[in-house]
Amino acid sequence: MIPPYEITSEIISQIRKIQNLISKVDGYAIPKPEIKLRKENKIKSIIGSLEIEGNSLGEELITALVDGHRVVGSEREVTEVLNAIKAYDSIKGFTYHSSDSFKKMHGVLMENLIDSAGRYRSGGVAVVDGKKVIHMAPPATNVHYLINNLFEYLENAEDDLLIKSCVAHYEIEFIHPFADGNGRMGRIWQSLILIADHPIFQFVPFEMVIKENQKEYYKVLAACDKVGKSTQFIVFMFNCLIESLEQLHIDIQNQGVPEVKERVKTYLTMYDRTEAFSRKNYMEVWKDISSATASRDLKYAVEKEWLKKIGDKRKAAYIIREENLPKEEN
């Protein structure tokens, strides 16, 4: 059974905007190694996700922990950060449509924080704001059924992964499958699905945008609970993704990252000019661009007559036309 939601005209418009932003960001080459940008955004993801849960260590101490330093702070809060660092560092090793991976991730995030890390809850649980109950989760006896249904949807439904990522996030918050750590699980699982959709999302700390709109985040979750579908949450999360991608675009531009022309020219200085190469060879250097972007890059080089194309489609190969390269390449 597909979790309930509707595809509205607003959502379709948001998807187009997200895809356009991805294309814009993909038009740049993330520097190799991408250590600085990856580190900065990992820290933002951790700060955003954990501050929502009440962690008070702050950017300076969390950065120190990411750098491997010891800090002074409560044992629980330091453990939360160390676990989150481990989880985000290993995120590519998890499978977004695997319930076993899901439990394993919870085990990483909640290790030494709760006794039942990596196991579904056996009792009732509710989300409270002060003394007010704002969400009563389904009975523990329903958790396995609801989670299995969610992961069947993630594995088999033909929906766009952008939509799946939001639906999974909402459903995890609604089901509350664990005794604790459900909020951070919903956010990191959405990250995992987004990265599976496109590698650029490893640089998109949307958790920080959620933190900045935390009241709206909980308000939308509650509103979706009342109507029994996640449409409004998808809209909210897409707005968070759009804002995060727009900021990433600005950050990359500010770092002076080369666009397609410089990316191609850089590759041509690295590759053996006596041998033909493929799109696959090109992507082995620029690992964070899509195959479509790689094809556009190579088409650009052919049009500039820097390359000669041999064959077509998957069998296409490229030969460098030494005599036509820009002077600075010689």
Helices and strands as residue ranges (DSSP letters): H 9-26, H 35-52, H 58-66, H 75-89, G 91-93, H 99-109, E 126-129, E 132-136, G 140-142, H 143-156, H 161-175, H 182-197, G 199-203, H 206-212, H 214-227, H 231-254, H 260-270, H 279-285, H 291-303, E 307-310, G 313-315, E 317-320, G 322-324, G 327-329
